[in-house]
C-alpha cells in the first residue's frame, strides 16, 4: 500500500452532548447517523466531534464522531460525514497530536474503497459475537508510526515503523464468564494450533468447563486446561499469590469449596509439569514473551476501561512502540463499545501494568483497598503444536 501524504486540515474538537448539538452538526449529519450516535450512552468513552470548518467560518464541511476506551492508545471513528477525507485527516492529526498509535473506523457508513485510499486496512470479521453485542459488519484500522503519512509504508495491517503485529481472529465470548477460555482459543487459533472452523461455541464451553472455578477461570486452572488441550505446547503460569484468588466477592461458604478446587488445580499443574511461578510477571517480561513468539493470557480488572471492577482475561499478542496490543473478547454495547474497539486494542505498558494489578482483598477483610495485598495472574503459552492452514 502506498504511503499517505496528508495536507494539514483546520479542525476543532467539540464535546459530543446528545441533547445540546451545535447547529452546524445537525445540518451536516444525516438523521439515521445521528440516531445511531445517540443510541448508546457514550459518556464513558469521551465522545467528541472532530469538526472541519468551512472557509467562511460559518458552517462545517466535515465532521466525525470519535470515541475510545479510557486508558488506551487509539481513537475510533464511529462515522465521518460531509467531506469524509478531510474529516478523517483531522482525526488522524488529532491522534498523532495525542501520541496515540492507532485510528480505527467502524464500518457503519465507511466505504471499503475510500477507507483503503485513506490508509486504512480492513479488520477480519468476527468469528462469533454474543447475542446482545452490537457493532458494524466491518471495521478498519490505520496504525500510526514514524513513517505513516511521512513517506513510510502501511503494508502491515497492524504494523508501524517499529514492527508488525499479525492479526488474530476475533471471537466475542458468548457468555459473561468464558473470557478465559476464549482468550486461550484465540491464542491457539492465531498460532495455527487450532483450525478456525473448530473455534465455535462448543469449543468455547468445552475449554471453559475444564478450566472453570465456577464461574471464573483462575490462572492455575486455566493453565492446566490449556496444557491438557494442547499437550505439546509449553505452558507457564505466573501468580504471585499463594492464597485462592477471585473469591473475595463471595461469602465464606462459597469460597471454601472453590478454594479446594484451586488447590486441586495446583496439584494437577505439578502432575502435568506446568510451572507455577510465584513471582509477579513484569510488563517488560510480557514484551519479551511476545518477542519470542509466545502468547500471554493476562488477568486484569475492567475498572480502567469499562468503569467496573470485574476480573477479566485478555490476550497479549503484539507489541509496538508505546503499547501492547491485546484481544479483548468482550465489548460493552450499552456504551457504544463494539468489536472494533476490542480487536487489536493498543494499551500503554503503564496502563496495562495498572489494570493487571488485582487486589487480593477478601470480602470480609478489615483491610482497606489501599493496604490490601495485590497480585498478577498470567498464563504464557509457547508454540510447538502442528500448524493448521487458515
N, C-alpha and C positions, 0 to 999 in steps of 0.2 A: 504494500500500500504506500503511496507517495506521502511525503511529509506535508504538513499543513501550515502554510504561511497565513497568518490572520492579520487583517487590518484592525487596529485598535478601534473599539466601539465605545462611544459615550454611553454610560448606563447609570442607573440609580437602583439602590437596594431598598425595597419598601416592605415593611412587615405585612404579612397577609392576615387581615382581620375579616373573616367571612361576613360579618354584619356591618362593616364600615369600609366598603370597597371604594377606592378612588374612581372618579368618573372616567378617566382615560382607560382604566382597565375594563370597566363594564362595557365600554364602547368597542373594545378590541376582542374580548373573549366570547366565543360562541356560547349560547345558553347551555348546551349539553356538557361542554367542557367545564363551565363554571359550576354546574350542578355536581360534577364529579369532584371538583376541588372542595366543595362544601359538604360532601357526603361523609367525610370522616373528621374526627377531632384530631387535627394535625398539630395541635399546640405543643406537644412534647417533642416534635421534630423541627422546631424553629422554622416554620414556614415563612418564606419570603418571596416577593415578586421581584425578579430582575427586570427592570423596565428600560427600554431604549427610547429616549425622547425623540420627537421629530425635529427637523431643522428649525421650525418656527418656535420650538419650545413650548407649544401649547398642548399637543397631544402626544401619544406614544405610537411608535411604528411597530414595536415588537415587545413581547413580554414572555416570561417563563416563570412558572411556579417551581421553586426549588425547596427541597427538604433534605434532611439527613438524620440518621440516628445520632443521638448525643455521643460524644467521646469516640467518634470515628473519624476517618480521614478521607471523606468523599462528599460530593454533592450529588443529589438526584434531581433530574428534571422530570417533573410529573407530566407537563405538556409545555410546548413552546408554540406561541401563536403570533400572527402578524408576519413580519419579515423573519422567518424562522432562522436563517443563517446568522442574522445579526443578534437574535436573542441567544442562540447557542454560544456564539463567540463571546458574548458578555458573561455568560455563566462560566465558561472555561477560564476567562480572565479573572473572574471573582474567585474561582477555586485556586488558581495559581497564586493570587494575592494572599489567600489564607494558608498557603503552604500545603494544600491537600494533594493527594496522589492520584485522584481518580474522579471522573464525572460519569454518572450513569444517566440513562434516559429510558423512561418507561415507554412502551410501545402502544399506548392508547391511541395516539394520533400521529406518531412518528412514522414516516415513510422510510423503509429499509434503504432505498437508494440514496435518499437525502442524508440519512444518518451516516452511511458509508462515505459520502462525499465530504462530510464534516469531520471525518476522522474516527467515527465510532464503529465498533465491531459487534456483530450480533452475539448475544448470550445464548447458550444452549437452553432449549425449552425444558422445563422441569419434567422429571420422570413421573412425579406424583405431587399432589398438593392435598392438604386437609380439606374436608368438605366446606368448612367455614372460611377458608382462605380466599382472599380477593387478590386480584392482580391482573395485569395485562397479559395478552397472549404472547408477547415478545418484549425483549428489552435489549439495550445496547450499552456498551461501555467504551470509554476512552481513558486511557491511562496517561498521566502527566509526568513526564520526565524531563531531564535537561534538554533532550533532543526534540521533544514533542513541540511541533509548531515553530521550531527554530532550525529546520534543516535535518532533523533526525528522522528515524523510521518508526512506523507504527505496525511493523509486520507481526509482532507478537500481540495476541489478543489481550493478554493481561500484563504484558511486559512494559518496562520503561527503560530508560538508558542504563539503569543499574542492574538489569537482569530480567528474565522472563519467568512467568508463573503459568504453568499449564492449567487449563480449565477443567475442573472435575465436573461430573454430572451433578445437577441439583435435584434433591428429593426433599419435599416438605413432609415432616413427620405427620402421620395421620391420626395420632393420639396426643394427649397432653403429656405423656410420660415416656415416650420411646425415643427421646433425643439421643441417649447414649448409643442405643442400637443403630439408629440411623446414621450417626456420625461415623461409626465403625464401618457400616456398609458403604457409605460414600468413599471412605478411605480405601477400602478393598477394591471397589469398582474402579476408582481412579488409578490404583496401582496395577490394574489388569488382572487381579486375582479372582474377581467375580464378574461374569459377563453381565452387561446391563440388563438383558432380558430376564435375568434371575433376580434382579433387585426389585421386589414388589412388596406388597403389604404382608404377604405370608412370611417372606424373609425377615421383614422388619419385626413382626411379632415373635417369630421363632427365636431370633437372637435376643430380643428383649426378655423372653421367658427364661432363657438360660442365664441372663446376666442380672435380673432384677433383684432388688432388695425390697420390693413391694411398696410403692410402685417405682421408686427411683433406682437407678443403676449407680452403685457406689464404685469407686475406682478399682478396687481389687477384683470384685465380682465381674466388672466389665472386662478387665484384662484377661481374666481366666476364660470368660466366654469367647473372647476373640481368639485366644490360643486354641481352644477346643475346636472352633470352627475352621481355623487355618493352622494346622499343627506345625507346619514347617516355617511359619513366619515368626521371627523373634519378637517377643512382647516384653516390655519392661514397664512396671507400674512405679510411679513416684507418688508417695504420700507421706508427708511429714507430720502425721498424727497417728498415734497408736490406738487411740480410742475409736469406737464406732463413729461414723460420720453420717451426715444428712438426716439425723434423727432428732435434733434439738426442738423441732416444732411439734413433736409427738408427745403424748402422755407416757409416763413410765411404763405402763402395761404394754403399750405398743412398741416402745423402744427395746424392751427386753428380748423378745423373740427375733427381732431384726438384727440385734447385736449377735445373737447366736449364729445367724446366717452369715454375718460378716466374718466371724471367726472361722466358720467353715470355708469361706472363700479364701482366707489366708492359708488354711491347711491345703486346699486344692492347689493354690499357687505353688506351695512347696513341693507337692507331688508332681506337678506338671513342669517344674523348672522355670516358673515365671518369677523373676526377681521383683521384690517389693522394696524399693529404695526408700529409707526413712529420712530423706533429705528433701528440702524444697527445690523444685526444678526452677532455675532462674531463666529469665527471658533470653539471655544470651545462649543458654543451652537449647531453648526452643528453636532459635535461629540455626544453631549448629546442626540440630537433628534434621531440620528441613533441608539444609545444605547438603546433608548426606543422603538425601532421598528418602528420609523416614517421614512418618506422619504422626502428628501429635494430637491426640484427643485430650482436650483441656476442659476442666470443670470450672465454670465461672458463675457469677451472680448476674442476673439480668437488671439489677438496680441501676447501673450506669446507663445502659442502652434503652431500657424499657420502663424504668421507674418503679419496679417492684423486685424485692429481694428474693428471687427464686433461683435455686441452683439449676444449672443448665449446661449440657455438653455441646461443644463446638469442635470443629476440625481445623487445626492449623496446618496448612499445606503449602504455603508460599510466603516468601519474604521479599520485600522491595525496600529501597531506601525510605526510611521514615515510617514503615508499617509492616505488620504481619497480616497476611491475607488468610481469612477464615471462611468456612462454610457454616452458616447457622441454619439448622433445619426448621426453625420456627419463625414466623412473621406475624406481627400483631395487626390484623386487618382493621381493627377499630381505630387505629391511629394513622391509617393510610400507608402503613408499612406493608411491603409486598416482597415476593421472592426476589425481585430486582435489588432490593436493599440487602437481603440476607445472603445472596450469592456473590462470591468473590468480594467479600466485605473487608476493606482495609481498616485495621485498628492500630494505632500507635503502640509501640512497645510499653510506654509508660501507662497508657490506659488499660492495655491487656494485663499488665502486671497488677494493677489495682483491682480490676474486675475478677481476676482469678485468685485473689487472696480472700478466702472464705473464713467466716467466724466459726469457731468450734463451740460457741456459747450454747449451753443447754437451755431448754425451755424453763426449767425450774431453778436455774442458777441465779445466785445473788450477784454475780459479776455484772459489771456494765459492759456494753458492747465495746467500749474503748479499751477495757482491760482484759477482755477475753483473749484466749489463745486463737491463733489463726493458722490456717494450713492451705496447702495447694494440692489438688489431685490431678494427675495426668497419666495417660497411657500412651507409650510410644511404640509404634508398630514398624518393624523393619520389613524388608521385601525380599523374600526368597521363593514366593509362590510362582507356579507357572502362570504365564500371562495369557489372557484370552483376547482375541481380536475384538475391538469395539465395533 
